[in-house]
Amino acid sequence: MAERQFEEDRGMESSTVGVFRSAKVVKGGKNFSFEALVASGDRAGNLGLGYGKAKEVPAAVEKATKDARKKMLRISLSGGTIPHEVLGRYGASRIKLVPARPGTGVKAGRFVRPLLELVGIKDVLTKAYGSTNKKNLCKATISALVSLRTREEIEQGRGVTVGEAQ
């Protein structure tokens, strides 16, 4: 379901992570509505996750895309991978992101992969624990990515210089 939409303005790209259908049962039958989960990023460290609801799928995707652009976050990257191993949590979902050597690629499930690719990560290993609910897994991934810090950010925050890793 991860369809891609490319947009020329500001180099932003969007990917539909999932579309969900819900129904309200009324006297005359069922009223269906659709919800869309969309990731948006520039492949250079910016990422947003949006959620939109509407009576039709295209309208829901459009609302989710606008929401994702509005909720952009800056993510710390280390070249084509992440600076260190991190665990993200949301609800009953847990996701572990592990840095990988160049050439490894993005080893991730179908709901986590679009987020990692849109933020600009080229080499990473992932493992999901607990619930694999699409929405919670995406939010856990965002949680993990936001908690990443580069060596320079840590040194600046603590006011010290950290020696090289052994």
Summary of the structure (lengths in Angstrom):
residues: 166
radius of gyration: 17.8
end to end distance: 42.6
largest distance: 69.8
contacts: 531
relative contact order: 0.17
helix: 27%
strand: 39%
